[in-house]
Amino acid sequence: MKLLTTLLTKTLNAVRTIIQKIMATVNLDIAPRLDIVCKRGDSFELVIDFQTAMPSLDGANSSAYLLKVAEDSESAPNAITFAYSVANGAAQNSELTIRSAAVTTADIEPGLYVYDLQVTDTAEDVFDNVGGSAYIKTLLYGTFRVNDDVDSTP
């Protein structure tokens, strides 16, 4: 009986080793989480340094950044427009600045939302097209909290 138990234990360990060697995970969702909190009716400027080149937002409109804010992950995004800039319009620049005017945040009801920030690079400024389509990548995601203000009129 002891010999059978030892044999079964060794067999199970060998099977576990084989499974561990053939099973792997590749995580392509590498966007970091960044939770944003702002005050309703206030302006804000958020500078994010991605430590890698970002597509330019020059007059060619070959690249676009979209910050989608929704009540939950199943909701259609709210019509919230934020201004973006990549300093000097240079594709080599790694910083993205998100600006919001007070009138924009005044229109957002206080509460907790979810967001993601995506880049679409249609002209291959920085990222190569994939399968003949524009490169689309989520750069950030997280919660977007809007705190109420006594006077949210800009």
C-alpha positions in Angstrom: 0.0 0.0 0.0 2.8 2.4 0.9 4.5 1.6 -2.4 1.3 2.4 -4.3 0.9 5.7 -2.4 4.5 6.7 -3.2 4.0 5.8 -6.9 0.8 7.8 -7.1 2.4 10.8 -5.4 5.3 10.8 -7.8 3.0 10.4 -10.8 0.8 13.4 -9.6 3.9 15.5 -9.1 5.1 14.7 -12.6 1.7 15.6 -14.1 1.7 18.9 -12.2 5.2 19.7 -13.5 4.1 19.0 -17.1 0.9 21.1 -16.7 2.9 24.0 -15.3 5.3 23.9 -18.1 2.7 23.9 -20.9 0.3 26.3 -19.2 1.1 30.0 -19.5 -0.6 33.4 -19.5 0.2 36.3 -21.8 -1.4 39.5 -20.4 -1.9 42.0 -23.2 -3.9 44.3 -21.0 -1.0 46.3 -19.6 -2.7 49.6 -19.1 -2.0 50.9 -15.6 -4.9 51.9 -13.4 -5.0 55.5 -12.4 -8.0 56.8 -10.4 -8.8 60.5 -11.0 -10.7 62.7 -8.5 -11.8 66.2 -9.4 -14.1 68.9 -8.1 -17.3 69.8 -10.0 -17.0 73.2 -11.5 -13.2 73.4 -11.2 -10.6 73.4 -14.0 -7.9 70.8 -13.9 -4.7 69.9 -15.8 -3.3 66.4 -15.6 0.2 65.7 -17.1 1.0 62.0 -17.6 4.4 60.9 -18.6 4.2 57.5 -20.3 8.0 57.1 -20.6 7.5 56.2 -24.3 6.9 58.1 -27.4 3.3 59.2 -28.0 1.6 59.9 -31.3 1.4 63.6 -32.2 -1.8 65.5 -32.3 -0.7 67.9 -35.1 -2.9 69.3 -37.8 -2.9 66.0 -39.7 -5.3 64.5 -37.1 -3.6 61.2 -37.7 -3.8 60.3 -34.0 -6.6 60.8 -31.5 -6.8 60.4 -27.8 -10.2 59.7 -26.3 -11.1 59.8 -22.6 -14.4 58.0 -22.2 -16.2 58.6 -19.0 -19.3 56.4 -18.2 -21.4 55.6 -15.2 -20.3 52.0 -15.3 -18.5 49.7 -17.7 -21.8 48.9 -19.5 -23.0 52.5 -20.0 -22.6 54.5 -23.1 -19.9 57.1 -22.5 -21.1 60.5 -21.4 -20.6 63.4 -23.8 -17.7 64.8 -21.9 -15.0 66.5 -23.9 -11.5 67.1 -22.6 -8.6 68.9 -24.3 -5.4 67.0 -25.0 -2.0 68.0 -26.1 1.3 66.4 -26.7 3.9 69.1 -26.1 5.4 70.5 -29.3 3.3 68.1 -31.3 6.3 65.8 -31.4 5.8 62.1 -31.7 9.0 61.6 -29.6 7.4 63.3 -26.6 6.2 60.9 -23.8 3.9 63.4 -22.0 0.2 63.7 -22.5 -1.6 66.7 -20.9 -5.3 66.4 -20.2 -7.0 69.8 -19.5 -10.6 70.5 -18.4 -12.3 73.8 -18.3 -14.5 74.6 -15.4 -17.6 74.7 -17.6 -16.8 71.0 -18.6 -16.7 69.7 -15.0 -19.7 71.9 -14.0 -21.8 69.8 -16.4 -20.8 66.5 -14.8 -23.1 65.3 -12.0 -21.2 64.4 -8.8 -20.5 60.7 -8.5 -18.3 57.8 -9.3 -17.7 56.9 -12.9 -15.3 54.7 -14.8 -13.1 55.8 -17.6 -10.5 54.7 -20.1 -8.0 56.7 -22.2 -7.3 55.3 -25.6 -5.0 56.3 -28.4 -5.8 55.7 -32.1 -2.8 56.0 -34.4 -4.0 55.9 -38.0 -0.9 57.2 -39.7 1.6 54.9 -37.9 3.2 58.0 -36.2 4.5 55.8 -33.4 2.7 52.4 -33.6 2.5 50.2 -36.6 -1.0 49.3 -38.0 -2.3 45.9 -37.1 -3.8 43.8 -39.9 -4.3 46.9 -42.0 -6.3 48.7 -39.3 -5.3 51.6 -37.1 -3.5 50.8 -33.9 -5.8 51.3 -30.9 -4.5 51.0 -27.4 -5.9 51.6 -23.9 -3.3 53.7 -22.1 -5.0 54.2 -18.8 -8.2 53.1 -17.0 -9.7 53.6 -13.6 -12.4 55.4 -11.6 -13.3 59.0 -12.3 -14.8 60.6 -9.2 -16.4 64.0 -9.3 -16.8 65.6 -5.9 -19.6 68.2 -5.4 -18.8 71.8 -4.8 -20.7 74.5 -2.9 -20.7 76.7 -6.1 -20.2 74.6 -9.2 -21.0 77.6 -11.5 -17.8 78.6 -13.4 
